[in-house]
Amino acid sequence: MNKVKEEGPFTYSVILAGGAGTRFWPLSREKMPKQFLTLIGEDSLLQQTVRRVRDLSPLERMIVVTSKSQVDEILLQLSPKRKENGVSPCPVIVEPRGLNTAPAIGLAAVFIRRLDPDGVMVVLPSDHYIRDQEKFTQDIGSAVSAAREGHLVTLGIPPTRPETGFGYIEYDPASNGKKNYRSVLSFREKPDLRTAQGYLSQGRYLWNSGMFVWKAAAILTEIGRHLPGLARSLGRVEQVINDVGGPAYPHATDLLETREMIQAIEELYKEVEPISIDYGVMEKSKNVVVVPASFDWSDVGSFSALFDLLPRDGQGNVISGRVFDLESENSLIRGDHRLVATVGLKDLIVVDTEDAVLICARDRAQDVRRIVEQIKDKGGEESVIHRTVKRPWGSYTLLDQGDKFKAKRMIINPNSRMSLQIHHHRSEHWVVVSGTARVYVADKVYDLHPGESTFVPASARHRIENPGVIPTVIVEAQYGEYLGEDDIVRFDDDYGRV
Amino acid sequence: MNKVKEEGPFTYSVILAGGAGTRFWPLSREKMPKQFLTLIGEDSLLQQTVRRVRDLSPLERMIVVTSKSQVDEILLQLSPKRKENGVSPCPVIVEPRGLNTAPAIGLAAVFIRRLDPDGVMVVLPSDHYIRDQEKFTQDIGSAVSAAREGHLVTLGIPPTRPETGFGYIEYDPASNGKKNYRSVLSFREKPDLRTAQGYLSQGRYLWNSGMFVWKAAAILTEIGRHLPGLARSLGRVEQVINDVGGPAYPHATDLLETREMIQAIEELYKEVEPISIDYGVMEKSKNVVVVPASFDWSDVGSFSALFDLLPRDGQGNVISGRVFDLESENSLIRGDHRLVATVGLKDLIVVDTEDAVLICARDRAQDVRRIVEQIKDKGGEESVIHRTVKRPWGSYTLLDQGDKFKAKRMIINPNSRMSLQIHHHRSEHWVVVSGTARVYVADKVYDLHPGESTFVPASARHRIENPGVIPTVIVEAQYGEYLGEDDIVRFDDDYGRV
């Protein structure tokens, strides 16, 4: 490839991928929030978000901010076929805890300014749905132009209903002449219905979408002005970049994985108060403009919002999975692999998963989070994790559990292997039922074929590898006093998890 | 016990336990119909039926008529703690196929007349619900008196609503003076709504409950008169009783298990047309009287009927299992062991089982059978069998299945053992996870403790025994070309299944 080395300033995307995973329960879980779900089309909302900005900024000019428990899934989703050992496809900033958007955005800005002093950053939530790629690219282009002029730019969505669940942006429709952006007069908190109706009729209010475009340097200046505490902590992170950075660390990814950087970020998250960039900076800054969006947008805020986005059949239903229905209407019915039978439903949401089923009146979809709180309060692990968990090497499904035992089905992808590991508190029996397994137990290595089995005593080093070209399927029976996933010591891993 | 040997004539109960298992799907299955389910109270409807007649006729004066696929469950339910090898607690007539009620009743009558020429038989469906034991006993007593006078007696239920799902009995309220029974004028087929309203207001119509009382000799006489084909076939069965019966076969149970008897019954079921005793005999006989029932009665004909029988909470709901509910009303919500979450439901039925969930508008409960037909047409085994199957020795649960493999959890009760068996097409790995398993594999016998395992190759004789005092739990992985339950050859069995 005869590729000329490009020169900055470039445009960088910052994808905010946090999220608690309550409104789409039981599809979403604490460890599998909405952005990772395939709700519309073939890809997850995160994957759609990444694809959407690929023209603006390739993977190497993208930064994802997420939490520790979601890193594995992020890496899986961004490069599902990745084989290289422990190489992230893009820098990932791991937040020790969620502190709303300002600290996440500030951190990303520090890195971007270091890489590219005049770089522009496009901040995008990872869990929204946007249908019209072309209009989106065009609007972001307008926002990038305004950002290059020095403005803090927000994207506003022309409201289509008196929504009380969003913040609003009041703007001056007559400002800035022929430019594609308008001056922002004020930010408004989530209104009551009457106020929202007023906003809708007045025509100079837009929904606050949470999408922002600005120079990294510009937002850092504003953070310095309005959030001095955060600015001080960010200064110390910048100091680490200067100290350990430079020729030895050309990539933000490498830099992020140094002990010094991890420590600096941990300290920042200890000191700083949670605050949104909207409340902390945008509402106070004099330099904010808005680009009214021309694309279709949804925050996919509930099963009801999802229902509105999906194509319906002749009876107004959205049905997927192994569902047998008799004369239901205007309902969302989603099966997983179990059988779901429905008779005469009206305006209902039915979502079935391996370990939990939700049945909810469509106009009560916003209350799903209340049910999830109840389940969490009672210690129900169905609020936290799915029965099937994806791993870089394949997946496992919890089949059964009881006092001192668990049964799992494990699927290892061709040419993949688990980490070399031990468990202190459990032994494992593996029965191969499909494909070939190359097993490492203590000092031995041998291949098992379907119908064959082996035993791994507690504290024995072990690993399973699929040397073949079809998936290896193993039924595993674990026995031990403690069976938590955290009883694992890794010695070697193809996916950087040691 | 200083028990004087009683002399006949006695009263015998005949429990009709057939049923297809569609209206209570997914609780009921083809192999687990309604009478076996615990829908109300602690016992199944069958067990309640048996308990209800125990005063009239002890187990040895009871005959159960059922189908081949239900025999095991009948024996389990009638004597769950039974240990003796292959001894039925009562005679069980196994119908080769369902032919409605006339052949079943005729067969039972032939046996009873042979045992006790003047014996009276009380014919009861096994899947009805009756609340008031005392009134039931009293009404049956009235019916037995009438039967001893030579009448064919039916029990009629005073209607409480214009039900279109039942047949009606028209009777003469002024007949038979101070006796507790009345003369029947006519039997009426299931009416349309207007006709049913007429019946309800006229006060001389009763619901046909399907409960009958008569001398065995009397019903056989009437069968001879109105169903000559059936009578001829029954005559041949009686001939077998005379040929192989007598001193060598004092018990109906032994007699029923002779090859000659099994063959005679099979021939009868090949020759005879399906017909109900109502249509075939009762509507034509001149000798029919009715005892109007004084007890509460329900045929528990649908989830909606069940809902009407169960106590409700303050919001009108009937909720059981691991259910998290938010503000639902007048709904039946029944979980099994998975988590069920419900929000804002109204007048719904939700029934969750291990492999299928039903959500149905309460006023559409009668259409559940239509869904089951659809599932059956598509070959869905969820219409046939549950994931957890009870066995005389304990139970097994299907955890997972795929191409050429199944995973199961098996629970073997203390002091119980499976049959000595082989499978031609599959090998099995057993991992003990609780209790102790004494395993017999080929020529070896050894004990396995939790965390230990063994392998059973295809075609090897094997057996699992629980020699201990707590349940033995085993995770089993099967591998083979064919994994059907019918790939089993039994050599020795504590439960007479060789």
HADDOCK unambig.tbl for C-alpha pairs under 7 A between the chains (distance, minus, plus):
assign (segid A and resid 324 and name CA) (segid B and resid 371 and name CA) 6.84 0.50 0.50
assign (segid A and resid 326 and name CA) (segid B and resid 371 and name CA) 6.93 0.50 0.50
assign (segid A and resid 338 and name CA) (segid B and resid 355 and name CA) 5.52 0.50 0.50
assign (segid A and resid 338 and name CA) (segid B and resid 356 and name CA) 5.72 0.50 0.50
assign (segid A and resid 339 and name CA) (segid B and resid 355 and name CA) 6.42 0.50 0.50
assign (segid A and resid 339 and name CA) (segid B and resid 356 and name CA) 4.58 0.50 0.50
assign (segid A and resid 339 and name CA) (segid B and resid 357 and name CA) 6.44 0.50 0.50
assign (segid A and resid 340 and name CA) (segid B and resid 356 and name CA) 5.81 0.50 0.50
assign (segid A and resid 340 and name CA) (segid B and resid 357 and name CA) 5.09 0.50 0.50
assign (segid A and resid 340 and name CA) (segid B and resid 358 and name CA) 6.16 0.50 0.50
assign (segid A and resid 341 and name CA) (segid B and resid 357 and name CA) 6.19 0.50 0.50
assign (segid A and resid 341 and name CA) (segid B and resid 358 and name CA) 4.78 0.50 0.50
assign (segid A and resid 341 and name CA) (segid B and resid 359 and name CA) 6.30 0.50 0.50
assign (segid A and resid 342 and name CA) (segid B and resid 358 and name CA) 5.87 0.50 0.50
assign (segid A and resid 342 and name CA) (segid B and resid 359 and name CA) 4.83 0.50 0.50
assign (segid A and resid 342 and name CA) (segid B and resid 360 and name CA) 5.54 0.50 0.50
assign (segid A and resid 343 and name CA) (segid B and resid 359 and name CA) 6.43 0.50 0.50
assign (segid A and resid 343 and name CA) (segid B and resid 360 and name CA) 4.49 0.50 0.50
assign (segid A and resid 343 and name CA) (segid B and resid 361 and name CA) 6.18 0.50 0.50
assign (segid A and resid 343 and name CA) (segid B and resid 364 and name CA) 6.85 0.50 0.50
assign (segid A and resid 344 and name CA) (segid B and resid 360 and name CA) 6.16 0.50 0.50
assign (segid A and resid 344 and name CA) (segid B and resid 361 and name CA) 5.40 0.50 0.50
assign (segid A and resid 344 and name CA) (segid B and resid 364 and name CA) 6.58 0.50 0.50
assign (segid A and resid 345 and name CA) (segid B and resid 360 and name CA) 6.51 0.50 0.50
assign (segid A and resid 345 and name CA) (segid B and resid 361 and name CA) 5.92 0.50 0.50
assign (segid A and resid 355 and name CA) (segid B and resid 338 and name CA) 5.52 0.50 0.50
assign (segid A and resid 355 and name CA) (segid B and resid 339 and name CA) 6.43 0.50 0.50
assign (segid A and resid 356 and name CA) (segid B and resid 338 and name CA) 5.71 0.50 0.50
assign (segid A and resid 356 and name CA) (segid B and resid 339 and name CA) 4.58 0.50 0.50
assign (segid A and resid 356 and name CA) (segid B and resid 340 and name CA) 5.80 0.50 0.50
assign (segid A and resid 357 and name CA) (segid B and resid 339 and name CA) 6.44 0.50 0.50
assign (segid A and resid 357 and name CA) (segid B and resid 340 and name CA) 5.08 0.50 0.50
assign (segid A and resid 357 and name CA) (segid B and resid 341 and name CA) 6.20 0.50 0.50
assign (segid A and resid 358 and name CA) (segid B and resid 340 and name CA) 6.16 0.50 0.50
assign (segid A and resid 358 and name CA) (segid B and resid 341 and name CA) 4.77 0.50 0.50
assign (segid A and resid 358 and name CA) (segid B and resid 342 and name CA) 5.85 0.50 0.50
assign (segid A and resid 359 and name CA) (segid B and resid 341 and name CA) 6.28 0.50 0.50
assign (segid A and resid 359 and name CA) (segid B and resid 342 and name CA) 4.82 0.50 0.50
assign (segid A and resid 359 and name CA) (segid B and resid 343 and name CA) 6.43 0.50 0.50
assign (segid A and resid 360 and name CA) (segid B and resid 342 and name CA) 5.55 0.50 0.50
assign (segid A and resid 360 and name CA) (segid B and resid 343 and name CA) 4.49 0.50 0.50
assign (segid A and resid 360 and name CA) (segid B and resid 344 and name CA) 6.15 0.50 0.50
assign (segid A and resid 360 and name CA) (segid B and resid 345 and name CA) 6.51 0.50 0.50
assign (segid A and resid 361 and name CA) (segid B and resid 343 and name CA) 6.18 0.50 0.50
assign (segid A and resid 361 and name CA) (segid B and resid 344 and name CA) 5.39 0.50 0.50
assign (segid A and resid 361 and name CA) (segid B and resid 345 and name CA) 5.92 0.50 0.50
assign (segid A and resid 364 and name CA) (segid B and resid 343 and name CA) 6.86 0.50 0.50
assign (segid A and resid 364 and name CA) (segid B and resid 344 and name CA) 6.59 0.50 0.50
assign (segid A and resid 371 and name CA) (segid B and resid 324 and name CA) 6.85 0.50 0.50
assign (segid A and resid 371 and name CA) (segid B and resid 326 and name CA) 6.95 0.50 0.50
assign (segid A and resid 399 and name CA) (segid B and resid 399 and name CA) 5.73 0.50 0.50
assign (segid A and resid 399 and name CA) (segid B and resid 400 and name CA) 6.89 0.50 0.50
assign (segid A and resid 400 and name CA) (segid B and resid 399 and name CA) 6.90 0.50 0.50
assign (segid A and resid 405 and name CA) (segid B and resid 433 and name CA) 6.03 0.50 0.50
assign (segid A and resid 427 and name CA) (segid B and resid 451 and name CA) 6.90 0.50 0.50
assign (segid A and resid 431 and name CA) (segid B and resid 477 and name CA) 6.86 0.50 0.50
assign (segid A and resid 433 and name CA) (segid B and resid 405 and name CA) 6.05 0.50 0.50
assign (segid A and resid 433 and name CA) (segid B and resid 479 and name CA) 6.26 0.50 0.50
assign (segid A and resid 451 and name CA) (segid B and resid 427 and name CA) 6.90 0.50 0.50
assign (segid A and resid 451 and name CA) (segid B and resid 479 and name CA) 5.47 0.50 0.50
assign (segid A and resid 475 and name CA) (segid B and resid 477 and name CA) 6.71 0.50 0.50
assign (segid A and resid 477 and name CA) (segid B and resid 431 and name CA) 6.86 0.50 0.50
assign (segid A and resid 477 and name CA) (segid B and resid 475 and name CA) 6.72 0.50 0.50
assign (segid A and resid 479 and name CA) (segid B and resid 433 and name CA) 6.27 0.50 0.50
assign (segid A and resid 479 and name CA) (segid B and resid 451 and name CA) 5.44 0.50 0.50
